[in-house]
């Protein structure tokens, strides 16, 4: 029976951290800190729960269910095909990977280009060719990811963030300002909703396939050990994520900015300029490049392994090449166009993902745990989320007064009640069906 050493576990935890910690994990907590001001600590607690907390819970849910496939098959075979496809497309070439590649250019290269060149599309095109070429080189050998992440990318990224934090502690930064309107009433719930944007809980659901392949390469075949290692790596990764969010949110809250701020990238640029002067742009560029590179490598690897299992006519390497090419093309649409799509997509997928996580965690505690419970709960959550997204995207909020009658809707969690109703209805249906079958069995026996 093969076991992993403590060193292996630490490197795998570093690898998971790098696969989750991308550009969004930098800009969103920084923007949160700047907007929350004096309420930064309450807001970042909500952010940590939504991001690091849900990510750890996702790993535990998958570990308890066996695989992601086992969990989603409890809903319906059609759902088990479509939902993972939607996740892989959104975290892959459709949204997350192009967002990271585009943001790496915006923060890591564009500030150093001459004014006459930075606005030309050729700059982004050349950069994405180089960037995704490096991503492919790392991703082409999944078995070597632990060494490459654990020994190179993660330590370098953590060291850079730690240097910035230590410098901030010994610098005279501005005091926290008053919170903006959205963070004044309930900063914890707003911080929780902000955590959706990182997409980490969704990514954690599907990263298990990468770890299963690593376990095979290291001959760790006992399922109980695999579950133990998955949970342990998830907890270590969650602690690293939480520490980074506390640091970045603190930096964001300590930034002196006037007027409306558009995004967290501006916040980080400002605070690093305050700390390091013009050389802060170089530090920020390195941090963004490493973070974006790490998360893209993890996503390309995971997506390629998934699509190879679903469409085996193409090999893993062929899928990796195709995903890099498509991601590079989408990245050239520009960061602003990509970000416009993220809110409605995540608003639809996240509530269903969170519901799946909690159903997986509570599976053994449920009085009825068959397909009706899962199907009705996830179905009602998905339907409510679709209505909510349609209202904000296409109907200009025309049915918002009606939706406001749903409990928790004003806090952004209106889908919770439909999910609970689905569990109750599914349990009743399963109970009635069980009683009917039992009566038929007794009648036949008589």
Secondary structure, DSSP 8 states (H G I E B T S, - for coil): -----HHHHHHHHHHHHHHH--SHHHHHHHHHHHHHGGGHHHHHHHHHIIIIIHHHHHHHHHHHHSSHHHHHTTT-HHHHHHHHHHHHHHHTTTTHHHHHHHHHHHHHTGGGS-HHHHTSHHHHHHHHHHHHHHHHHHHT-GGGHHHHIIIIIHHHHHHHHHHHHHHHHTS---------GGGTS-HHHHHHHHGGGG-HHHHHHHTHHHHHHHHHHTT---HHHHHHHHHHHHHHHHHHHHHHHHHHHHHHHT----S----HHHHHHHHHHHHHTTHHHHHHHHHHHHHHHHHHHHHHHHHHHHHHHH-TTS-HHHHHHHHHHHHHHHHTT-HHHHHHHHHHHHHHHHHHHHHHHHHHHTGGG-S--SHHHHHHHHHHHHHHHHHHHHHHHTSTTTTHHHHTTSTTGGGT-THHHHHHHHHHHHHHHHHHHHHHHHHHHHHHH-
